[in-house]
């Protein structure tokens, strides 16, 4: 069954090379939302897009850019892996609302309003007090809705996420997180948030990053699929997908950049700790993208019907993107 599915991974940040692209293809992945920037600002974001253009040129037989959902279908037909650009912070627009339309024209499709900390737009999940979406943030959400850029609140605090759900005229996404009822990580989301997300037509991408899972690297496939089933009961089967948060072949310096950016002189360990500061050990049943068929098989074994498995593995993402990426008509 897996080979016939449209499989969408709602987030990866890997050290991209041909071997990783081949793993994606081997795992049957039709499209992956790739993080191109974290704390990088406008010029650096443009350089990242230029680097990706070179990757598309060098590996055109394996990968292709995704500029619309039609390209996802085309990638499936051609047997290629579609690549969709995203940003895990709002640094890519700096303090200029005009940059939203410009970045969208350059195929930046998804943007998080925050990355753990307070930003110009909203509050991150690591702040002691969540002040919610800011005045600038309200304007940014409105503009993102207008141009067809997806609002992502994966690293945002509780109030800010609920604010974004309410403010946005279009459904938002939490591309890579899990229910806090399954594992109480700061990055995971409360049932209140998930229920509001589902009721508003939004989407949750389940994370396979061990720090987001019960028992960390020892979380079993059965436990993961139980979490998926319980969340389907809470949110509805049409509002869940996969967002692995896979970070392949990245050095420790990249993890430190993600956690610290340029904002801190002291080492911040994020979801790790001083004694556990490195990348977590991978799951035994999901080491890299070649293991995507294990998720399909696990969901089937858990009792999901084939149609439900197809939705979780990619169709829900596809339907969500089909609505959210279109510019609003004047």
Short mmCIF file of the C-alpha atoms (twelve columns), coordinates in Angstrom:
data_MODEL
# 
_entry.id   MODEL 
# 
loop_
_atom_site.group_PDB 
_atom_site.id 
_atom_site.type_symbol 
_atom_site.label_atom_id 
_atom_site.label_alt_id 
_atom_site.label_comp_id 
_atom_site.label_asym_id 
_atom_site.label_seq_id 
_atom_site.Cartn_x 
_atom_site.Cartn_y 
_atom_site.Cartn_z 
_atom_site.pdbx_PDB_model_num 
ATOM 1   C CA . UNK A 1   0.000   0.000  0.000   1 
ATOM 2   C CA . UNK A 2   2.743   2.463  0.964   1 
ATOM 3   C CA . UNK A 3   4.139   2.756  -2.565  1 
ATOM 4   C CA . UNK A 4   0.800   4.015  -3.860  1 
ATOM 5   C CA . UNK A 5   0.388   6.739  -1.226  1 
ATOM 6   C CA . UNK A 6   1.113   10.431 -1.489  1 
ATOM 7   C CA . UNK A 7   3.467   10.737 1.478   1 
ATOM 8   C CA . UNK A 8   4.166   14.199 2.891   1 
ATOM 9   C CA . UNK A 9   6.639   14.979 5.641   1 
ATOM 10  C CA . UNK A 10  5.620   18.248 7.276   1 
ATOM 11  C CA . UNK A 11  9.152   19.175 8.344   1 
ATOM 12  C CA . UNK A 12  12.798  18.214 8.018   1 
ATOM 13  C CA . UNK A 13  16.044  20.110 8.510   1 
ATOM 14  C CA . UNK A 14  18.773  17.857 7.207   1 
ATOM 15  C CA . UNK A 15  22.272  18.434 5.850   1 
ATOM 16  C CA . UNK A 16  20.985  17.974 2.340   1 
ATOM 17  C CA . UNK A 17  22.933  15.838 -0.111  1 
ATOM 18  C CA . UNK A 18  22.224  13.238 -2.773  1 
ATOM 19  C CA . UNK A 19  22.271  10.326 -0.334  1 
ATOM 20  C CA . UNK A 20  19.531  11.948 1.772   1 
ATOM 21  C CA . UNK A 21  17.453  12.680 -1.339  1 
ATOM 22  C CA . UNK A 22  17.803  9.013  -2.289  1 
ATOM 23  C CA . UNK A 23  16.614  7.991  1.188   1 
ATOM 24  C CA . UNK A 24  13.519  10.159 0.760   1 
ATOM 25  C CA . UNK A 25  12.766  8.537  -2.577  1 
ATOM 26  C CA . UNK A 26  13.416  5.055  -1.175  1 
ATOM 27  C CA . UNK A 27  10.980  5.764  1.674   1 
ATOM 28  C CA . UNK A 28  8.259   6.747  -0.775  1 
ATOM 29  C CA . UNK A 29  8.197   10.418 0.267   1 
ATOM 30  C CA . UNK A 30  6.349   12.544 -2.287  1 
ATOM 31  C CA . UNK A 31  7.062   15.918 -0.690  1 
ATOM 32  C CA . UNK A 32  8.954   17.295 2.264   1 
ATOM 33  C CA . UNK A 33  8.625   20.730 3.861   1 
ATOM 34  C CA . UNK A 34  12.248  21.769 4.393   1 
ATOM 35  C CA . UNK A 35  13.444  24.390 6.819   1 
ATOM 36  C CA . UNK A 36  15.708  26.752 4.895   1 
ATOM 37  C CA . UNK A 37  16.304  29.228 7.746   1 
ATOM 38  C CA . UNK A 38  16.037  29.617 11.521  1 
ATOM 39  C CA . UNK A 39  17.495  32.922 12.752  1 
ATOM 40  C CA . UNK A 40  18.863  33.978 9.356   1 
ATOM 41  C CA . UNK A 41  17.713  37.387 8.123   1 
ATOM 42  C CA . UNK A 42  16.779  38.614 4.650   1 
ATOM 43  C CA . UNK A 43  20.103  38.409 2.804   1 
ATOM 44  C CA . UNK A 44  20.976  35.051 4.368   1 
ATOM 45  C CA . UNK A 45  17.551  33.711 3.424   1 
ATOM 46  C CA . UNK A 46  18.152  34.723 -0.191  1 
ATOM 47  C CA . UNK A 47  21.496  32.909 -0.105  1 
ATOM 48  C CA . UNK A 48  19.770  29.747 1.165   1 
ATOM 49  C CA . UNK A 49  17.260  29.923 -1.687  1 
ATOM 50  C CA . UNK A 50  20.176  30.278 -4.102  1 
ATOM 51  C CA . UNK A 51  21.820  27.201 -2.580  1 
ATOM 52  C CA . UNK A 52  18.609  25.244 -3.066  1 
ATOM 53  C CA . UNK A 53  18.371  26.358 -6.680  1 
ATOM 54  C CA . UNK A 54  21.802  24.821 -7.186  1 
ATOM 55  C CA . UNK A 55  20.642  21.581 -5.517  1 
ATOM 56  C CA . UNK A 56  17.649  21.450 -7.867  1 
ATOM 57  C CA . UNK A 57  20.039  21.847 -10.787 1 
ATOM 58  C CA . UNK A 58  22.479  19.189 -9.588  1 
ATOM 59  C CA . UNK A 59  19.871  16.615 -8.543  1 
ATOM 60  C CA . UNK A 60  17.048  17.303 -10.998 1 
ATOM 61  C CA . UNK A 61  16.522  13.581 -11.490 1 
ATOM 62  C CA . UNK A 62  15.623  13.167 -7.793  1 
ATOM 63  C CA . UNK A 63  14.110  16.413 -6.512  1 
ATOM 64  C CA . UNK A 64  11.985  19.306 -7.752  1 
ATOM 65  C CA . UNK A 65  10.681  22.556 -6.243  1 
ATOM 66  C CA . UNK A 66  7.067   22.695 -5.101  1 
ATOM 67  C CA . UNK A 67  5.367   25.962 -6.036  1 
ATOM 68  C CA . UNK A 68  1.786   24.690 -5.725  1 
ATOM 69  C CA . UNK A 69  -0.067  21.521 -4.809  1 
ATOM 70  C CA . UNK A 70  -0.147  20.657 -8.527  1 
ATOM 71  C CA . UNK A 71  3.611   20.140 -8.209  1 
ATOM 72  C CA . UNK A 72  3.040   17.556 -5.466  1 
ATOM 73  C CA . UNK A 73  0.924   15.483 -7.838  1 
ATOM 74  C CA . UNK A 74  3.540   15.999 -10.535 1 
ATOM 75  C CA . UNK A 75  6.328   14.842 -8.203  1 
ATOM 76  C CA . UNK A 76  4.368   11.641 -7.517  1 
ATOM 77  C CA . UNK A 77  3.816   11.066 -11.226 1 
ATOM 78  C CA . UNK A 78  7.489   11.635 -12.053 1 
ATOM 79  C CA . UNK A 79  8.823   9.628  -9.139  1 
ATOM 80  C CA . UNK A 80  10.640  12.642 -7.706  1 
ATOM 81  C CA . UNK A 81  10.690  14.205 -4.235  1 
ATOM 82  C CA . UNK A 82  9.019   17.610 -4.050  1 
ATOM 83  C CA . UNK A 83  10.705  20.265 -1.903  1 
ATOM 84  C CA . UNK A 84  8.664   22.996 -0.188  1 
ATOM 85  C CA . UNK A 85  10.467  25.889 1.529   1 
ATOM 86  C CA . UNK A 86  9.690   26.995 5.072   1 
ATOM 87  C CA . UNK A 87  11.163  29.210 7.812   1 
ATOM 88  C CA . UNK A 88  11.214  28.277 11.498  1 
ATOM 89  C CA . UNK A 89  11.230  31.881 12.663  1 
ATOM 90  C CA . UNK A 90  10.158  35.291 11.408  1 
ATOM 91  C CA . UNK A 91  13.739  36.594 11.062  1 
ATOM 92  C CA . UNK A 92  13.469  36.150 7.293   1 
ATOM 93  C CA . UNK A 93  11.158  39.187 7.080   1 
ATOM 94  C CA . UNK A 94  12.956  41.208 9.794   1 
ATOM 95  C CA . UNK A 95  10.631  44.107 10.678  1 
ATOM 96  C CA . UNK A 96  9.316   44.712 7.165   1 
ATOM 97  C CA . UNK A 97  5.812   43.491 6.331   1 
ATOM 98  C CA . UNK A 98  6.523   43.971 2.601   1 
ATOM 99  C CA . UNK A 99  8.972   41.067 2.796   1 
ATOM 100 C CA . UNK A 100 6.109   38.587 3.267   1 
ATOM 101 C CA . UNK A 101 4.860   38.939 -0.287  1 
ATOM 102 C CA . UNK A 102 8.414   39.010 -1.637  1 
ATOM 103 C CA . UNK A 103 9.386   35.834 0.207   1 
ATOM 104 C CA . UNK A 104 6.167   34.149 -0.910  1 
ATOM 105 C CA . UNK A 105 7.007   35.024 -4.512  1 
ATOM 106 C CA . UNK A 106 10.343  33.261 -3.910  1 
ATOM 107 C CA . UNK A 107 8.381   30.169 -2.806  1 
ATOM 108 C CA . UNK A 108 8.734   30.496 0.970   1 
ATOM 109 C CA . UNK A 109 5.432   28.749 1.676   1 
ATOM 110 C CA . UNK A 110 5.355   28.316 5.468   1 
ATOM 111 C CA . UNK A 111 6.642   30.562 8.269   1 
ATOM 112 C CA . UNK A 112 6.678   30.140 12.030  1 
ATOM 113 C CA . UNK A 113 5.855   33.280 13.995  1 
ATOM 114 C CA . UNK A 114 8.337   32.358 16.737  1 
ATOM 115 C CA . UNK A 115 11.163  29.968 17.515  1 
ATOM 116 C CA . UNK A 116 11.068  29.269 21.287  1 
ATOM 117 C CA . UNK A 117 11.655  32.933 22.248  1 
ATOM 118 C CA . UNK A 118 9.550   36.079 22.100  1 
ATOM 119 C CA . UNK A 119 9.708   37.497 18.586  1 
ATOM 120 C CA . UNK A 120 8.363   40.660 16.996  1 
ATOM 121 C CA . UNK A 121 5.217   38.679 16.165  1 
ATOM 122 C CA . UNK A 122 4.350   36.390 19.084  1 
ATOM 123 C CA . UNK A 123 5.703   34.529 22.103  1 
ATOM 124 C CA . UNK A 124 7.729   31.338 22.078  1 
ATOM 125 C CA . UNK A 125 7.103   28.288 24.225  1 
ATOM 126 C CA . UNK A 126 10.224  28.870 26.368  1 
ATOM 127 C CA . UNK A 127 9.230   32.291 27.734  1 
ATOM 128 C CA . UNK A 128 7.947   32.489 31.316  1 
ATOM 129 C CA . UNK A 129 5.022   34.728 30.325  1 
ATOM 130 C CA . UNK A 130 3.179   34.414 27.028  1 
ATOM 131 C CA . UNK A 131 1.955   37.867 26.008  1 
ATOM 132 C CA . UNK A 132 0.248   36.536 22.880  1 
ATOM 133 C CA . UNK A 133 0.345   37.706 19.285  1 
ATOM 134 C CA . UNK A 134 1.680   41.273 19.022  1 
ATOM 135 C CA . UNK A 135 0.296   44.231 17.078  1 
ATOM 136 C CA . UNK A 136 2.841   43.539 14.337  1 
ATOM 137 C CA . UNK A 137 1.959   39.851 14.503  1 
ATOM 138 C CA . UNK A 138 -1.688  40.577 13.766  1 
ATOM 139 C CA . UNK A 139 -0.698  42.509 10.659  1 
ATOM 140 C CA . UNK A 140 1.681   39.748 9.571   1 
ATOM 141 C CA . UNK A 141 -0.969  37.034 9.930   1 
ATOM 142 C CA . UNK A 142 -3.371  39.131 7.835   1 
ATOM 143 C CA . UNK A 143 -0.707  39.571 5.148   1 
ATOM 144 C CA . UNK A 144 0.276   35.891 5.209   1 
ATOM 145 C CA . UNK A 145 -3.396  35.026 4.708   1 
ATOM 146 C CA . UNK A 146 -3.567  37.441 1.771   1 
ATOM 147 C CA . UNK A 147 -0.557  36.130 -0.140  1 
ATOM 148 C CA . UNK A 148 -1.065  32.439 0.644   1 
ATOM 149 C CA . UNK A 149 1.698   31.793 3.171   1 
ATOM 150 C CA . UNK A 150 0.939   29.241 5.911   1 
ATOM 151 C CA . UNK A 151 1.096   30.335 9.562   1 
ATOM 152 C CA . UNK A 152 3.034   27.766 11.634  1 
ATOM 153 C CA . UNK A 153 2.963   27.844 15.462  1 
ATOM 154 C CA . UNK A 154 5.095   24.787 16.255  1 
ATOM 155 C CA . UNK A 155 7.501   26.597 18.612  1 
ATOM 156 C CA . UNK A 156 4.998   29.090 20.034  1 
ATOM 157 C CA . UNK A 157 3.477   29.421 23.482  1 
ATOM 158 C CA . UNK A 158 -0.075  28.467 24.457  1 
ATOM 159 C CA . UNK A 159 -1.727  31.872 24.369  1 
ATOM 160 C CA . UNK A 160 0.077   32.928 21.189  1 
ATOM 161 C CA . UNK A 161 -1.021  29.746 19.428  1 
ATOM 162 C CA . UNK A 162 -4.639  30.186 20.480  1 
ATOM 163 C CA . UNK A 163 -4.443  33.838 19.394  1 
ATOM 164 C CA . UNK A 164 -3.116  32.855 15.959  1 
ATOM 165 C CA . UNK A 165 -5.888  30.299 15.493  1 
ATOM 166 C CA . UNK A 166 -8.456  32.985 16.313  1 
ATOM 167 C CA . UNK A 167 -6.866  35.824 14.329  1 
ATOM 168 C CA . UNK A 168 -6.043  33.942 11.153  1 
ATOM 169 C CA . UNK A 169 -8.763  33.955 8.528   1 
ATOM 170 C CA . UNK A 170 -7.294  30.706 7.225   1 
ATOM 171 C CA . UNK A 171 -6.490  27.504 9.113   1 
ATOM 172 C CA . UNK A 172 -2.982  27.397 10.583  1 
ATOM 173 C CA . UNK A 173 -0.581  24.510 11.040  1 
ATOM 174 C CA . UNK A 174 1.482   23.090 13.879  1 
ATOM 175 C CA . UNK A 175 3.854   21.299 11.542  1 
ATOM 176 C CA . UNK A 176 5.916   19.293 14.040  1 
ATOM 177 C CA . UNK A 177 4.771   18.679 17.609  1 
ATOM 178 C CA . UNK A 178 2.837   16.172 19.706  1 
ATOM 179 C CA . UNK A 179 0.151   16.320 22.406  1 
ATOM 180 C CA . UNK A 180 1.517   17.328 25.806  1 
ATOM 181 C CA . UNK A 181 -0.811  14.684 27.257  1 
ATOM 182 C CA . UNK A 182 1.446   12.102 25.578  1 
ATOM 183 C CA . UNK A 183 4.702   13.744 26.651  1 
ATOM 184 C CA . UNK A 184 4.989   16.956 28.659  1 
ATOM 185 C CA . UNK A 185 7.681   18.704 26.597  1 
ATOM 186 C CA . UNK A 186 7.513   22.488 26.407  1 
ATOM 187 C CA . UNK A 187 7.221   22.187 22.643  1 
ATOM 188 C CA . UNK A 188 4.193   19.887 22.736  1 
ATOM 189 C CA . UNK A 189 0.624   21.186 22.666  1 
ATOM 190 C CA . UNK A 190 -2.252  21.058 25.122  1 
ATOM 191 C CA . UNK A 191 -5.564  19.388 24.336  1 
ATOM 192 C CA . UNK A 192 -7.146  22.865 24.379  1 
ATOM 193 C CA . UNK A 193 -4.846  24.024 21.592  1 
ATOM 194 C CA . UNK A 194 -5.271  20.827 19.576  1 
ATOM 195 C CA . UNK A 195 -9.045  20.886 19.873  1 
ATOM 196 C CA . UNK A 196 -9.136  24.532 18.738  1 
ATOM 197 C CA . UNK A 197 -6.761  23.697 15.894  1 
ATOM 198 C CA . UNK A 198 -8.991  20.874 14.672  1 
ATOM 199 C CA . UNK A 199 -12.208 22.862 15.006  1 
ATOM 200 C CA . UNK A 200 -10.712 25.715 12.962  1 
ATOM 201 C CA . UNK A 201 -9.695  23.386 10.123  1 
ATOM 202 C CA . UNK A 202 -5.996  23.396 11.022  1 
ATOM 203 C CA . UNK A 203 -3.470  20.575 10.944  1 
ATOM 204 C CA . UNK A 204 -1.051  18.922 13.367  1 
ATOM 205 C CA . UNK A 205 2.057   17.151 12.065  1 
ATOM 206 C CA . UNK A 206 3.223   14.469 14.509  1 
ATOM 207 C CA . UNK A 207 6.883   14.806 15.422  1 
ATOM 208 C CA . UNK A 208 9.262   11.843 15.559  1 
ATOM 209 C CA . UNK A 209 12.012  13.858 17.254  1 
ATOM 210 C CA . UNK A 210 12.792  11.808 20.392  1 
ATOM 211 C CA . UNK A 211 12.643  14.824 22.756  1 
ATOM 212 C CA . UNK A 212 8.949   15.156 21.797  1 
ATOM 213 C CA . UNK A 213 8.069   11.523 22.547  1 
ATOM 214 C CA . UNK A 214 7.280   9.548  25.663  1 
ATOM 215 C CA . UNK A 215 10.361  7.512  26.660  1 
ATOM 216 C CA . UNK A 216 12.445  9.495  24.151  1 
ATOM 217 C CA . UNK A 217 14.457  7.279  21.785  1 
ATOM 218 C CA . UNK A 218 12.850  4.211  23.393  1 
ATOM 219 C CA . UNK A 219 9.325   5.208  22.347  1 
ATOM 220 C CA . UNK A 220 7.851   2.263  20.473  1 
ATOM 221 C CA . UNK A 221 5.959   2.319  17.203  1 
ATOM 222 C CA . UNK A 222 2.896   1.005  19.045  1 
ATOM 223 C CA . UNK A 223 3.078   3.891  21.529  1 
ATOM 224 C CA . UNK A 224 3.414   6.380  18.694  1 
ATOM 225 C CA . UNK A 225 0.410   4.930  16.855  1 
ATOM 226 C CA . UNK A 226 -1.632  4.950  20.064  1 
ATOM 227 C CA . UNK A 227 -0.862  8.677  20.347  1 
ATOM 228 C CA . UNK A 228 -2.008  9.180  16.753  1 
ATOM 229 C CA . UNK A 229 -5.254  7.310  17.440  1 
ATOM 230 C CA . UNK A 230 -6.000  9.305  20.595  1 
ATOM 231 C CA . UNK A 231 -5.319  12.582 18.789  1 
ATOM 232 C CA . UNK A 232 -7.575  11.540 15.913  1 
ATOM 233 C CA . UNK A 233 -10.361 11.109 18.465  1 
ATOM 234 C CA . UNK A 234 -9.659  14.600 19.836  1 
ATOM 235 C CA . UNK A 235 -9.113  16.550 16.605  1 
ATOM 236 C CA . UNK A 236 -10.738 14.462 13.886  1 
ATOM 237 C CA . UNK A 237 -9.042  12.206 11.348  1 
ATOM 238 C CA . UNK A 238 -8.881  15.005 8.746   1 
ATOM 239 C CA . UNK A 239 -6.627  17.254 10.833  1 
ATOM 240 C CA . UNK A 240 -3.540  15.142 11.527  1 
ATOM 241 C CA . UNK A 241 -0.436  14.275 9.533   1 
ATOM 242 C CA . UNK A 242 3.279   13.666 9.892   1 
ATOM 243 C CA . UNK A 243 6.034   16.241 10.518  1 
ATOM 244 C CA . UNK A 244 9.042   14.171 11.525  1 
ATOM 245 C CA . UNK A 245 11.430  17.016 12.500  1 
ATOM 246 C CA . UNK A 246 14.170  14.785 11.118  1 
ATOM 247 C CA . UNK A 247 17.624  16.402 11.204  1 
ATOM 248 C CA . UNK A 248 20.005  14.131 9.320   1 
ATOM 249 C CA . UNK A 249 23.777  14.383 9.266   1 
ATOM 250 C CA . UNK A 250 23.787  17.767 10.981  1 
ATOM 251 C CA . UNK A 251 26.809  18.661 13.144  1 
ATOM 252 C CA . UNK A 252 26.442  19.788 16.760  1 
ATOM 253 C CA . UNK A 253 27.170  23.346 15.589  1 
ATOM 254 C CA . UNK A 254 23.825  23.391 13.757  1 
ATOM 255 C CA . UNK A 255 21.998  22.255 16.895  1 
ATOM 256 C CA . UNK A 256 23.696  25.079 18.795  1 
ATOM 257 C CA . UNK A 257 22.675  27.564 16.083  1 
ATOM 258 C CA . UNK A 258 19.069  26.408 16.334  1 
ATOM 259 C CA . UNK A 259 19.088  26.832 20.120  1 
ATOM 260 C CA . UNK A 260 21.193  29.966 20.465  1 
ATOM 261 C CA . UNK A 261 21.159  31.911 17.221  1 
ATOM 262 C CA . UNK A 262 22.835  35.244 17.926  1 
ATOM 263 C CA . UNK A 263 20.739  36.162 20.932  1 
ATOM 264 C CA . UNK A 264 22.680  34.478 23.743  1 
ATOM 265 C CA . UNK A 265 26.275  34.595 25.020  1 
ATOM 266 C CA . UNK A 266 25.542  31.651 27.303  1 
ATOM 267 C CA . UNK A 267 24.873  28.173 25.967  1 
ATOM 268 C CA . UNK A 268 21.163  27.374 25.784  1 
ATOM 269 C CA . UNK A 269 20.358  23.655 25.643  1 
ATOM 270 C CA . UNK A 270 16.758  23.897 24.448  1 
ATOM 271 C CA . UNK A 271 15.047  20.553 24.913  1 
ATOM 272 C CA . UNK A 272 18.315  18.964 25.966  1 
ATOM 273 C CA . UNK A 273 20.484  19.719 29.003  1 
ATOM 274 C CA . UNK A 274 24.137  20.292 29.877  1 
ATOM 275 C CA . UNK A 275 24.514  16.552 30.445  1 
ATOM 276 C CA . UNK A 276 22.532  15.692 27.304  1 
ATOM 277 C CA . UNK A 277 23.497  18.448 24.876  1 
ATOM 278 C CA . UNK A 278 23.888  16.461 21.650  1 
ATOM 279 C CA . UNK A 279 21.382  15.234 19.108  1 
ATOM 280 C CA . UNK A 280 19.170  12.521 20.630  1 
ATOM 281 C CA . UNK A 281 19.604  8.897  19.643  1 
ATOM 282 C CA . UNK A 282 17.171  8.057  16.802  1 
ATOM 283 C CA . UNK A 283 14.172  5.792  17.152  1 
ATOM 284 C CA . UNK A 284 14.840  2.146  16.335  1 
ATOM 285 C CA . UNK A 285 11.924  2.069  13.893  1 
ATOM 286 C CA . UNK A 286 12.567  5.485  12.303  1 
ATOM 287 C CA . UNK A 287 16.257  6.176  11.738  1 
ATOM 288 C CA . UNK A 288 15.817  8.020  8.442   1 
ATOM 289 C CA . UNK A 289 13.327  8.572  5.617   1 
ATOM 290 C CA . UNK A 290 13.686  5.010  4.345   1 
ATOM 291 C CA . UNK A 291 11.638  3.972  7.390   1 
ATOM 292 C CA . UNK A 292 8.432   5.767  6.370   1 
ATOM 293 C CA . UNK A 293 6.809   2.423  5.423   1 
ATOM 294 C CA . UNK A 294 7.081   1.440  9.103   1 
ATOM 295 C CA . UNK A 295 4.673   4.238  10.010  1 
ATOM 296 C CA . UNK A 296 2.168   3.099  7.390   1 
ATOM 297 C CA . UNK A 297 2.381   -0.472 8.664   1 
ATOM 298 C CA . UNK A 298 2.101   0.650  12.275  1 
ATOM 299 C CA . UNK A 299 -1.048  2.653  11.584  1 
ATOM 300 C CA . UNK A 300 -2.588  -0.304 9.760   1 
ATOM 301 C CA . UNK A 301 -1.743  -2.594 12.672  1 
ATOM 302 C CA . UNK A 302 -3.328  -0.074 15.070  1 
ATOM 303 C CA . UNK A 303 -6.618  -0.472 13.209  1 
ATOM 304 C CA . UNK A 304 -6.739  2.531  10.912  1 
ATOM 305 C CA . UNK A 305 -8.514  1.809  7.637   1 
ATOM 306 C CA . UNK A 306 -6.576  2.263  4.395   1 
ATOM 307 C CA . UNK A 307 -8.391  5.522  3.646   1 
ATOM 308 C CA . UNK A 308 -7.493  6.879  7.093   1 
ATOM 309 C CA . UNK A 309 -3.857  5.842  6.700   1 
ATOM 310 C CA . UNK A 310 -3.716  7.643  3.357   1 
ATOM 311 C CA . UNK A 311 -5.034  10.812 5.009   1 
ATOM 312 C CA . UNK A 312 -2.497  10.716 7.853   1 
ATOM 313 C CA . UNK A 313 0.438   9.900  5.592   1 
ATOM 314 C CA . UNK A 314 -0.168  12.770 3.191   1 
ATOM 315 C CA . UNK A 315 -3.656  13.528 1.921   1 
ATOM 316 C CA . UNK A 316 -4.539  15.737 4.890   1 
ATOM 317 C CA . UNK A 317 -1.415  17.811 4.279   1 
ATOM 318 C CA . UNK A 318 -2.256  17.962 0.580   1 
ATOM 319 C CA . UNK A 319 -5.807  19.193 1.190   1 
ATOM 320 C CA . UNK A 320 -4.630  21.703 3.793   1 
ATOM 321 C CA . UNK A 321 -1.975  23.143 1.494   1 
ATOM 322 C CA . UNK A 322 -4.333  23.242 -1.473  1 
ATOM 323 C CA . UNK A 323 -6.503  25.732 0.413   1 
ATOM 324 C CA . UNK A 324 -3.838  27.648 2.289   1 
ATOM 325 C CA . UNK A 325 -1.302  28.371 -0.463  1 
ATOM 326 C CA . UNK A 326 -3.665  30.172 -2.792  1 
ATOM 327 C CA . UNK A 327 -3.591  33.953 -2.667  1 
ATOM 328 C CA . UNK A 328 -6.815  35.548 -1.532  1 
ATOM 329 C CA . UNK A 329 -8.915  37.008 -4.302  1 
ATOM 330 C CA . UNK A 330 -9.396  40.759 -4.168  1 
# 
